[in-house]
Amino acid sequence: MKHDDTTPVLVGAGRITAREPDAERTPIGLIAQAARAAGDDCGATNVLPEVQSLTCLNILAPSYPNAPASLADKLDINPQERFYTPIGGNMGQWLVEYYANRIAAGELECALIAGGEALATQMRGKGSGLSGIIDKNHAEGPAMLGDSREPTNALEQRHGMGLPIQIYPLFENAIRRRYGHSPAEHQQALGELYAGLNDVAVANPQAWRRAPLSAQDIATRGQKNRMVGAPYTKHMNAIIAVDQAAALVMMSAGKARELGIDPERWVYPLAAASASDRWYVSERDDLSQSPAIAAVGRALQQTHGLAINEVNHIDLYSCFPSAVQMARDALSIAADDSRPLTVDRGARLSRRSGQQLLHACYCRNDGTYPRRPLEYRLGQRRGLVYEQTFARALRRTAAG
């Protein structure tokens, strides 16, 4: 079957995990490495110069006045569109949906999504100028994609609800009440949940931390596992101090054929859905559940007809245990389901590349695409469980 020229396809992915200290390492340098790897992964030459729209995901530190312009310069490409995003773990997946829709509408032929962090370098105190502005050549700010509202309101901030580590524990205690667990029972359940994700990280060579941890190791407070925000120990919190980056190349089937990219390499986004919970946490009726996740799950099933038990692989956003449980419950995934709840990220033990989680969704452990028929259920959320984006993608043999 020959697909329409405007059929969107994912054709290349790259990721970088840089563990060795390097005082000259910068976020844009890492992101550019990942972008070049994604271009190489397409299996064709000179792919990146064909990019018409580039989006750089939010970089937590340091400050770039115009990160997408800096990235374009680093890659020596000149895309007509250069976007930046607000902070949000959903943005990688949201951008796949955004570009798939635009490619299908014939608005553009080739896009690059890329992001990363060099916070491990910064926190070592060895980075060159990482506390200040690195690239002063682009003083004008970038065009933004996504919802830039503040995650918390004045009332919440006045009561100490300003950061995820202060708010996700509230979700967790609400979940414990809904489950009817005692504090001790729930702590053990959280350890078991994250031990399963840790098993995935141990087997993943791209994971930032791969140390084997038992449920008891994760759940028990100790000298090397302090309590951050009850009931979350350190091992239950996302890692932010990483040097990692990822990138994804999307294009139309017509453009892929023009560039000579083998159809066997194409991955097809089948369906995507996005929804928002009530934005401010203090205005929600129930802190233990996400109606938005349930809504996007229903929308995907209605669009493509697959029930959750027919999906081969699941990847749920896992910055904190409450995020995993809320998504699992909303999607009607049983607590004892034998499928891992992550494809290769392994929660915070694998990587926390700022908000750049798209590579966990579409890459293999070696940083390339899966070269076999696969079907994914992908879930990402932004900030305080308020913006949800879920999607399904299919890798299949095609005639191009």
ZANUVO-275113 format. One record per residue (C-alpha): residue number from 1; residue in one letter; x, y, z. Coordinates in pm, 1 decimal. Layout:
! residues N
(NUM, A, (X, Y, Z));
...
***
This chain:
! residues 400
(1, M, (0.0, 0.0, 0.0));
(2, K, (140.1, 339.5, -98.3));
(3, H, (59.5, 611.6, 151.9));
(4, D, (-53.5, 964.3, 67.6));
(5, D, (225.5, 1218.9, 35.3));
(6, T, (94.6, 1403.3, 341.6));
(7, T, (91.5, 1099.2, 573.3));
(8, P, (306.9, 1196.2, 874.6));
(9, V, (588.3, 957.3, 961.1));
(10, L, (860.5, 948.1, 1225.9));
(11, V, (1184.7, 871.8, 1046.3));
(12, G, (1475.6, 935.8, 1281.7));
(13, A, (1550.8, 953.3, 1652.8));
(14, G, (1863.9, 1021.8, 1853.5));
(15, R, (1960.9, 1042.2, 2217.1));
(16, I, (2270.7, 1134.5, 2407.9));
(17, T, (2361.6, 1032.4, 2762.8));
(18, A, (2688.9, 1201.2, 2862.5));
(19, R, (2814.3, 1071.9, 3196.5));
(20, E, (3181.1, 1168.7, 3172.4));
(21, P, (3249.8, 1517.8, 3312.1));
(22, D, (3324.3, 1784.0, 3053.7));
(23, A, (3369.4, 2144.5, 3167.6));
(24, E, (3283.2, 2273.8, 2819.9));
(25, R, (2953.1, 2087.0, 2790.7));
(26, T, (2643.6, 2298.0, 2725.8));
(27, P, (2275.6, 2212.0, 2677.4));
(28, I, (2267.3, 2332.3, 2316.2));
(29, G, (2580.8, 2132.9, 2240.9));
(30, L, (2419.0, 1815.8, 2374.2));
(31, I, (2092.2, 1884.8, 2193.1));
(32, A, (2278.7, 1940.5, 1867.3));
(33, Q, (2451.1, 1602.6, 1912.5));
(34, A, (2112.9, 1435.7, 1954.8));
(35, A, (1973.7, 1616.3, 1650.6));
(36, R, (2264.1, 1500.3, 1434.1));
(37, A, (2213.7, 1146.8, 1561.4));
(38, A, (1846.0, 1168.2, 1466.5));
(39, G, (1941.4, 1287.7, 1120.4));
(40, D, (2185.7, 999.8, 1080.6));
(41, D, (1921.9, 755.2, 1204.9));
(42, C, (1705.6, 842.4, 903.8));
(43, G, (1943.1, 640.8, 686.1));
(44, A, (1972.8, 916.6, 426.8));
(45, T, (2217.3, 1202.2, 374.0));
(46, N, (2156.4, 1573.2, 435.7));
(47, V, (1825.9, 1533.9, 619.8));
(48, L, (1862.7, 1819.2, 871.3));
(49, P, (1898.4, 2094.0, 608.0));
(50, E, (1547.7, 1994.5, 491.3));
(51, V, (1395.4, 2089.9, 828.7));
(52, Q, (1135.5, 2362.6, 785.3));
(53, S, (1022.0, 2386.5, 1146.6));
(54, L, (1242.9, 2339.1, 1453.8));
(55, T, (1120.2, 2327.3, 1812.9));
(56, C, (1360.7, 2327.3, 2106.7));
(57, L, (1199.5, 2213.3, 2430.4));
(58, N, (1239.6, 2426.3, 2740.5));
(59, I, (1588.1, 2421.6, 2895.5));
(60, L, (1580.2, 2462.3, 3273.2));
(61, A, (1929.5, 2611.4, 3290.6));
(62, P, (2118.7, 2805.7, 3181.1));
(63, S, (1958.9, 3101.3, 3007.6));
(64, Y, (1955.5, 3121.7, 2630.1));
(65, P, (1778.9, 3433.8, 2500.8));
(66, N, (1668.6, 3233.5, 2197.9));
(67, A, (1747.8, 2862.6, 2233.2));
(68, P, (1597.6, 2747.8, 1899.0));
(69, A, (1801.3, 3010.5, 1712.9));
(70, S, (2114.8, 2898.7, 1897.3));
(71, L, (2039.0, 2537.4, 1806.7));
(72, A, (1982.5, 2621.8, 1440.4));
(73, D, (2318.3, 2800.0, 1434.1));
(74, K, (2490.3, 2503.1, 1598.2));
(75, L, (2341.9, 2268.8, 1336.9));
(76, D, (2412.8, 2514.5, 1053.0));
(77, I, (2054.0, 2494.6, 928.6));
(78, N, (1802.3, 2768.0, 850.4));
(79, P, (1445.8, 2651.2, 923.7));
(80, Q, (1170.0, 2901.0, 848.2));
(81, E, (1007.9, 2831.7, 1186.7));
(82, R, (1189.0, 2823.5, 1522.1));
(83, F, (984.7, 2755.9, 1833.6));
(84, Y, (1042.6, 2719.4, 2206.3));
(85, T, (813.0, 2567.3, 2468.6));
(86, P, (716.6, 2630.2, 2830.5));
(87, I, (831.5, 2380.5, 3092.9));
(88, G, (623.5, 2066.7, 3068.5));
(89, G, (677.9, 1692.6, 3055.3));
(90, N, (394.0, 1662.2, 2806.0));
(91, M, (555.9, 1885.8, 2546.4));
(92, G, (759.6, 1622.6, 2362.6));
(93, Q, (451.9, 1413.0, 2291.6));
(94, W, (234.0, 1721.3, 2236.9));
(95, L, (473.9, 1834.0, 1963.8));
(96, V, (448.7, 1498.5, 1787.7));
(97, E, (72.2, 1550.3, 1776.8));
(98, Y, (114.2, 1913.8, 1669.1));
(99, Y, (349.1, 1836.2, 1383.0));
(100, A, (157.2, 1526.2, 1271.8));
(101, N, (-152.9, 1739.8, 1228.3));
(102, R, (33.4, 2009.4, 1036.5));
(103, I, (208.5, 1759.2, 809.6));
(104, A, (-121.3, 1581.7, 739.9));
(105, A, (-276.5, 1918.1, 650.4));
(106, G, (1.5, 1983.1, 397.7));
(107, E, (135.8, 2285.5, 588.7));
(108, L, (494.6, 2157.9, 607.7));
(109, E, (705.5, 1859.8, 507.7));
(110, C, (982.3, 1823.7, 766.1));
(111, A, (1017.4, 1907.2, 1137.1));
(112, L, (1275.2, 1858.9, 1411.5));
(113, I, (1186.0, 1826.4, 1781.1));
(114, A, (1480.4, 1840.1, 2019.8));
(115, G, (1562.6, 1906.2, 2382.3));
(116, G, (1805.7, 1835.8, 2660.9));
(117, E, (1980.9, 1949.7, 2977.3));
(118, A, (2335.3, 1979.4, 3109.4));
(119, L, (2235.7, 2021.5, 3472.4));
(120, A, (2475.4, 1753.3, 3594.2));
(121, T, (2761.3, 1962.0, 3457.7));
(122, Q, (2617.6, 2279.1, 3604.8));
(123, M, (2572.1, 2126.3, 3948.1));
(124, R, (2927.8, 1997.8, 3948.2));
(125, G, (3031.3, 2360.9, 3928.4));
(126, K, (3261.2, 2285.3, 3636.5));
(127, G, (3063.1, 2432.3, 3351.8));
(128, S, (3193.6, 2733.4, 3164.2));
(129, G, (2944.7, 3012.5, 3227.2));
(130, L, (2655.2, 2776.8, 3295.0));
(131, S, (2502.0, 3009.4, 3551.8));
(132, G, (2467.8, 3291.6, 3303.0));
(133, I, (2383.5, 3357.2, 2939.6));
(134, I, (2584.1, 3145.5, 2696.3));
(135, D, (2473.2, 3272.5, 2356.1));
(136, K, (2436.9, 3650.7, 2330.6));
(137, N, (2397.4, 3656.0, 1953.3));
(138, H, (2017.4, 3624.0, 1966.6));
(139, A, (1876.7, 3890.0, 2196.3));
(140, E, (1519.7, 3868.4, 2067.4));
(141, G, (1312.2, 3601.4, 2239.5));
(142, P, (1178.9, 3297.2, 2050.2));
(143, A, (827.8, 3227.2, 1930.4));
(144, M, (648.0, 3008.8, 2184.2));
(145, L, (436.4, 2695.3, 2141.6));
(146, G, (215.1, 2562.6, 2419.9));
(147, D, (35.3, 2700.9, 2723.9));
(148, S, (256.7, 2940.1, 2919.6));
(149, R, (30.4, 2993.4, 3219.8));
(150, E, (190.3, 2981.4, 3563.4));
(151, P, (145.7, 2637.6, 3723.9));
(152, T, (27.6, 2774.8, 4059.3));
(153, N, (-178.4, 3073.4, 4167.6));
(154, A, (-111.9, 3331.0, 4438.8));
(155, L, (-317.4, 3145.3, 4700.4));
(156, E, (-124.8, 2822.1, 4645.9));
(157, Q, (210.3, 2998.9, 4654.3));
(158, R, (113.9, 3176.0, 4977.2));
(159, H, (58.7, 2835.2, 5137.7));
(160, G, (386.0, 2683.2, 5021.5));
(161, M, (249.2, 2503.4, 4714.4));
(162, G, (498.4, 2630.2, 4462.7));
(163, L, (701.1, 2329.8, 4346.9));
(164, P, (618.8, 1977.3, 4227.9));
(165, I, (798.6, 1827.4, 4530.2));
(166, Q, (550.2, 2015.2, 4749.1));
(167, I, (236.0, 1926.1, 4554.8));
(168, Y, (273.4, 1569.5, 4426.0));
(169, P, (286.9, 1436.0, 4784.3));
(170, L, (-61.6, 1585.1, 4831.2));
(171, F, (-179.7, 1380.9, 4534.1));
(172, E, (-16.2, 1073.5, 4683.1));
(173, N, (-188.1, 1106.0, 5018.6));
(174, A, (-521.5, 1152.4, 4843.8));
(175, I, (-452.5, 832.9, 4644.4));
(176, R, (-366.8, 646.5, 4965.3));
(177, R, (-701.3, 746.9, 5112.0));
(178, R, (-885.2, 632.8, 4798.3));
(179, Y, (-705.4, 297.9, 4807.9));
(180, G, (-779.4, 254.9, 5178.8));
(181, H, (-414.0, 187.7, 5263.4));
(182, S, (-246.7, 250.4, 5595.9));
(183, P, (68.0, 466.2, 5567.9));
(184, A, (288.4, 156.9, 5603.5));
(185, E, (89.5, -41.4, 5344.6));
(186, H, (104.2, 242.7, 5096.9));
(187, Q, (476.0, 299.6, 5144.3));
(188, Q, (540.3, -63.8, 5062.3));
(189, A, (313.7, -42.1, 4754.8));
(190, L, (507.8, 260.1, 4630.6));
(191, G, (833.9, 72.1, 4674.9));
(192, E, (699.8, -220.2, 4473.0));
(193, L, (568.5, 10.5, 4199.3));
(194, Y, (901.1, 184.1, 4151.5));
(195, A, (1102.6, -134.1, 4188.2));
(196, G, (934.5, -252.5, 3868.0));
(197, L, (1035.7, 66.3, 3689.8));
(198, N, (1385.2, 40.0, 3832.6));
(199, D, (1418.2, -306.8, 3679.3));
(200, V, (1367.8, -144.1, 3339.2));
(201, A, (1630.9, 120.2, 3415.3));
(202, V, (1885.2, -143.1, 3521.6));
(203, A, (1851.0, -310.7, 3182.0));
(204, N, (1869.7, 18.0, 2991.6));
(205, P, (2223.7, 128.1, 2897.3));
(206, Q, (2092.5, 481.8, 2841.0));
(207, A, (1959.8, 512.1, 3197.2));
(208, W, (2124.9, 782.7, 3402.7));
(209, R, (2129.1, 559.0, 3710.4));
(210, R, (2122.1, 181.7, 3677.1));
(211, A, (2184.6, 59.7, 4029.3));
(212, P, (1956.2, -231.8, 4124.6));
(213, L, (1711.5, -128.0, 4398.1));
(214, S, (1460.7, -345.0, 4578.2));
(215, A, (1117.0, -228.8, 4685.5));
(216, Q, (1254.8, -205.5, 5038.8));
(217, D, (1550.5, 4.4, 4921.6));
(218, I, (1314.4, 249.5, 4755.1));
(219, A, (1050.5, 267.2, 5026.8));
(220, T, (1271.1, 284.5, 5335.9));
(221, R, (1401.1, 616.2, 5459.6));
(222, G, (1773.2, 610.2, 5530.6));
(223, Q, (2103.0, 796.1, 5516.4));
(224, K, (2120.8, 766.4, 5137.1));
(225, N, (1745.7, 780.8, 5083.7));
(226, R, (1616.0, 1081.4, 5272.8));
(227, M, (1251.3, 1180.3, 5291.5));
(228, V, (1192.7, 1463.1, 5044.0));
(229, G, (818.3, 1514.0, 5083.5));
(230, A, (620.6, 1250.0, 5269.8));
(231, P, (563.1, 980.6, 5161.4));
(232, Y, (828.6, 1028.6, 4890.4));
(233, T, (1183.5, 924.2, 4962.7));
(234, K, (1468.0, 1042.6, 4741.8));
(235, H, (1444.6, 726.7, 4530.7));
(236, M, (1084.4, 817.0, 4443.4));
(237, N, (1171.6, 1162.6, 4308.5));
(238, A, (1269.3, 1245.2, 3953.5));
(239, I, (1634.8, 1314.1, 3879.8));
(240, I, (1694.1, 1656.9, 3738.0));
(241, A, (2076.0, 1667.5, 3743.1));
(242, V, (2148.6, 1485.6, 3418.4));
(243, D, (2344.3, 1556.9, 3100.8));
(244, Q, (2111.1, 1412.4, 2837.9));
(245, A, (1939.4, 1513.0, 2517.6));
(246, A, (1709.1, 1367.4, 2255.6));
(247, A, (1574.3, 1457.8, 1913.8));
(248, L, (1312.0, 1334.0, 1669.9));
(249, V, (1272.1, 1394.9, 1295.0));
(250, M, (921.6, 1391.1, 1148.7));
(251, M, (819.8, 1442.0, 788.4));
(252, S, (560.2, 1361.4, 528.6));
(253, A, (569.2, 1028.6, 347.2));
(254, G, (622.2, 1222.0, 25.4));
(255, K, (928.6, 1395.5, 165.2));
(256, A, (1064.0, 1068.1, 304.1));
(257, R, (1032.3, 909.8, -38.9));
(258, E, (1198.5, 1211.4, -199.2));
(259, L, (1495.2, 1181.8, 37.3));
(260, G, (1521.9, 807.3, -19.0));
(261, I, (1440.4, 705.7, 337.8));
(262, D, (1357.9, 335.6, 350.0));
(263, P, (985.0, 285.9, 432.8));
(264, E, (1090.8, 4.9, 666.2));
(265, R, (1224.0, 278.3, 893.6));
(266, W, (898.8, 472.9, 910.4));
(267, V, (687.1, 487.2, 1226.8));
(268, Y, (326.5, 598.0, 1191.1));
(269, P, (152.7, 813.0, 1453.1));
(270, L, (-191.8, 655.1, 1456.5));
(271, A, (-380.9, 872.5, 1700.6));
(272, A, (-325.4, 1134.3, 1968.7));
(273, A, (-540.8, 1318.7, 2217.7));
(274, S, (-481.5, 1602.1, 2461.0));
(275, A, (-687.3, 1736.5, 2748.8));
(276, S, (-640.6, 1951.8, 3058.3));
(277, D, (-744.9, 1897.2, 3415.2));
(278, R, (-860.8, 2202.5, 3608.0));
(279, W, (-548.0, 2413.9, 3593.1));
(280, Y, (-494.5, 2510.1, 3956.4));
(281, V, (-464.8, 2227.7, 4206.0));
(282, S, (-654.7, 2414.0, 4478.4));
(283, E, (-963.0, 2426.1, 4252.3));
(284, R, (-986.3, 2050.9, 4190.0));
(285, D, (-1255.9, 1836.5, 4345.7));
(286, D, (-1042.6, 1522.3, 4381.5));
(287, L, (-662.5, 1525.4, 4406.7));
(288, S, (-639.6, 1148.3, 4362.5));
(289, Q, (-770.0, 1125.6, 4006.7));
(290, S, (-726.9, 1284.9, 3663.8));
(291, P, (-1044.5, 1316.4, 3454.9));
(292, A, (-829.1, 1446.1, 3168.5));
(293, I, (-631.1, 1122.3, 3145.9));
(294, A, (-953.4, 921.2, 3144.4));
(295, A, (-1088.8, 1145.5, 2867.6));
(296, V, (-786.1, 1109.8, 2640.3));
(297, G, (-783.5, 734.4, 2698.6));
(298, R, (-1145.4, 710.9, 2583.2));
(299, A, (-1075.1, 936.2, 2285.6));
(300, L, (-786.9, 718.0, 2168.6));
(301, Q, (-990.1, 400.9, 2197.4));
(302, Q, (-1279.1, 555.6, 2005.5));
(303, T, (-1043.4, 682.1, 1735.9));
(304, H, (-848.2, 364.1, 1676.7));
(305, G, (-1065.4, 95.6, 1831.6));
(306, L, (-797.9, -71.3, 2045.3));
(307, A, (-870.8, -148.7, 2407.6));
(308, I, (-593.3, -96.3, 2661.6));
(309, N, (-545.5, -473.6, 2699.3));
(310, E, (-462.4, -493.9, 2326.5));
(311, V, (-168.0, -254.0, 2354.5));
(312, N, (171.8, -421.9, 2357.3));
(313, H, (380.8, -156.8, 2529.3));
(314, I, (295.3, 114.5, 2778.6));
(315, D, (494.0, 418.4, 2880.3));
(316, L, (344.9, 634.6, 3155.5));
(317, Y, (503.5, 957.7, 3266.9));
(318, S, (670.6, 889.4, 3597.9));
(319, C, (813.4, 1199.2, 3763.4));
(320, F, (648.4, 1088.4, 4089.9));
(321, P, (456.7, 771.9, 4188.0));
(322, S, (123.6, 955.8, 4202.5));
(323, A, (153.4, 1042.9, 3832.5));
(324, V, (194.8, 675.3, 3743.8));
(325, Q, (-94.3, 560.0, 3962.2));
(326, M, (-334.6, 828.6, 3840.9));
(327, A, (-264.2, 738.8, 3478.5));
(328, R, (-279.9, 365.3, 3543.6));
(329, D, (-615.9, 398.2, 3719.6));
(330, A, (-763.8, 636.2, 3462.4));
(331, L, (-667.9, 401.2, 3178.7));
(332, S, (-809.7, 97.4, 3361.1));
(333, I, (-474.2, -79.1, 3380.5));
(334, A, (-483.0, -331.6, 3663.2));
(335, A, (-231.2, -289.3, 3944.0));
(336, D, (-108.3, -644.5, 3879.2));
(337, D, (-85.9, -606.8, 3499.0));
(338, S, (221.0, -797.1, 3377.7));
(339, R, (322.4, -529.3, 3125.6));
(340, P, (585.1, -283.0, 3250.9));
(341, L, (450.3, 69.6, 3289.1));
(342, T, (753.2, 213.7, 3111.7));
(343, V, (914.9, 116.8, 2782.8));
(344, D, (1269.0, 201.6, 2881.2));
(345, R, (1271.3, 510.5, 3097.8));
(346, G, (1244.5, 331.0, 3429.6));
(347, A, (1098.8, 638.8, 3600.2));
(348, R, (1337.5, 880.8, 3761.4));
(349, L, (1611.1, 617.7, 3770.4));
(350, S, (1649.7, 615.8, 3395.2));
(351, R, (1669.7, 982.1, 3307.4));
(352, R, (1504.6, 1311.5, 3367.8));
(353, S, (1633.0, 1508.9, 3073.0));
(354, G, (1458.3, 1827.1, 3179.3));
(355, Q, (1121.9, 1782.6, 3011.9));
(356, Q, (1266.0, 1589.1, 2718.7));
(357, L, (1088.5, 1257.3, 2748.6));
(358, L, (1008.3, 1206.3, 2383.0));
(359, H, (1305.0, 973.1, 2334.1));
(360, A, (1165.5, 731.1, 2589.6));
(361, C, (857.9, 710.6, 2373.8));
(362, Y, (1008.6, 645.7, 2033.2));
(363, C, (1364.1, 518.3, 2078.0));
(364, R, (1516.6, 185.1, 2160.6));
(365, N, (1779.4, 156.8, 2432.7));
(366, D, (2052.4, 204.3, 2173.6));
(367, G, (1897.2, 536.2, 2069.8));
(368, T, (1745.5, 420.9, 1740.4));
(369, Y, (1397.2, 327.9, 1630.4));
(370, P, (1249.7, -12.4, 1698.1));
(371, R, (1291.9, -201.7, 1369.6));
(372, R, (1006.0, -441.4, 1426.0));
(373, P, (627.3, -410.9, 1440.4));
(374, L, (545.9, -235.8, 1764.9));
(375, E, (251.9, -55.7, 1906.0));
(376, Y, (285.9, 195.0, 2186.7));
(377, R, (54.0, 361.4, 2428.5));
(378, L, (238.0, 679.4, 2521.5));
(379, G, (150.3, 912.7, 2803.0));
(380, Q, (301.4, 1239.4, 2912.9));
(381, R, (176.6, 1512.0, 3139.4));
(382, R, (277.8, 1863.9, 3214.6));
(383, G, (367.9, 2004.2, 3554.2));
(384, L, (108.8, 1935.6, 3822.8));
(385, V, (-93.3, 1673.9, 3631.2));
(386, Y, (-285.3, 1933.4, 3437.5));
(387, E, (-205.9, 1893.5, 3069.4));
(388, Q, (-225.7, 1540.7, 2932.9));
(389, T, (-112.2, 1412.4, 2595.4));
(390, F, (-144.4, 1046.6, 2502.8));
(391, A, (-79.6, 881.8, 2169.4));
(392, R, (-42.8, 553.2, 1989.2));
(393, A, (215.9, 482.0, 1726.2));
(394, L, (256.1, 181.3, 1503.4));
(395, R, (570.3, 45.2, 1342.8));
(396, R, (473.0, -166.9, 1045.1));
(397, T, (598.6, -291.3, 713.3));
(398, A, (498.1, -52.3, 440.0));
(399, A, (537.4, -9.6, 70.2));
(400, G, (599.4, 361.3, 116.3));
***
